[in-house]
Amino acid sequence: MSPLHVAPAALSAPVVQCHTTADFLAALPFFLGFTPRNSLVAVMFSGSRSRTGLRLDLPRDNSRETAQAVSSTLLTALESLRGAPRPGIPDTGRHAGVRSAAREYRPAVALVLATNRRFTATSGAPCRTFASGIAQELIRSGFEVRELSCLAANGWVNYLEPDPPPLGHPLEDIVTSPVALSARLRSEHVPDFAALGKLPDPEPQRATAIAAALATDSRCTSSQAKPISIERTAAAARRLRAPEPLSIADSVDLIRTLATPAQWVGVVFGLMKSPEATTHMMSDPTTSQFFAQLSPQRDGAGNEHYPAVLGIFSGLGVMSPGRERLTDVRDRLQTATAECPSEHRIPLLALCALAWWLSGLQSVAHRHIEAARAINSAHPLVLTMLLLISTPAHLTPGAHR
């Protein structure tokens, strides 16, 4: 399955009125949280308001046969998301390709193909056959396709226009749309998709100090079972949730804490629930045994992973309560990961991957786990997270095998 990105629209996000397809294309990066490149983007609607966005890699082969295969993945994702309305941005209003909400009786979706290909005088709009194939599959499955657009390297077009210009509309229409102008006035910046999840450059002095502190700490260098500290686990979650930047001592203690699998799980609970909840769970007799007995198990292929961890987190998803608390600390986590010596990074990379996965960014989560695999491909936490993120977080709980 192609990696998916899911962007649930925030309930508190401002409504952006889109009166034209150019407005919609200008609003799309702000809705997704990144600028899509070589992507198939699907936006679901509740009435006239967008609800959730999905992104898939745009395949190199844009044939109708490929469209059928991609449609199967897309339909699975859309059907999984239909039960969770999340009104947000942008409001499509009425423009070419959009039907009146009063006549709406089927689930509605807008499709955008963002490609590096170009309009040409001989072939016109790129990816037209692929786009129409996707749209037809969705319509046959009961969806209303209210927008079918192409954002190419040298222009854009709404495939549903009755008489589109052969070389497309100029990209300036998007840049100068009221939506784009308003965003510039608010100084809003949207990262490129390739930049999502990229670790920042560490401060050399901080990185050196952290490495020196860890060099003499055997707790971070041994794979043997380590004593569980409830206080340290709750404190690590509390520091990550705090708005202040982590001090060098905070970062060192975070790395030490996450090195113990039970404490790693406890920190996740502390982020998604509260540090106090973690303290209770790790000390209460009815739940403390889970942490005390947490150990990897060997599968039929001889690989070790944590089935208990997989069982807990596979029931989560992009709509899980507390998910936003974990995603709120992503930047702080990534800074700590960048400053951490590579031999101690795996638990931090795994936590980053979990945060991105719960945000619906399966492909970004994969980048972090691939970085962890490059350090130790047999690490039980790496193998556990690989199993977890193999299924997009927006799919129904229990989809993991």
Secondary structure, DSSP 8 states (H G I E B T S, - for coil): ---EEEEE--TTS---B--SHHHHHHHHHHHHTSB-SSEEEEEEEETTEEEEEEEEE--S--SHHHHHHHHHHHHHHHHHHTT-----S-B--S-TT---GGG--S-EEEEEEE-S---BTTTBSTTHHHHHHHHHHHHHTT-EEEEEEEE-SS-EEETT-SS--TT-B-THHHHTSHHHHHHHHTT----BGGGTT------HHHHHHHHHHHHT-GGGT--S-----HHHHHHHHHHHHSSS---HHHHHHHHHHHTSHHHHHHHHHHHHT-HHHHHHHHHSHHHHHHHHT---EE-TTS-EE-HHHHHHHTT--TT-TTHHHHHHTHHHHHHHHHHS-GGG-HHHHHHHHHHHHHTTBHHHHHHHHHHHHHH-TT-HHHHHHHHHHTS-TTS-TT---
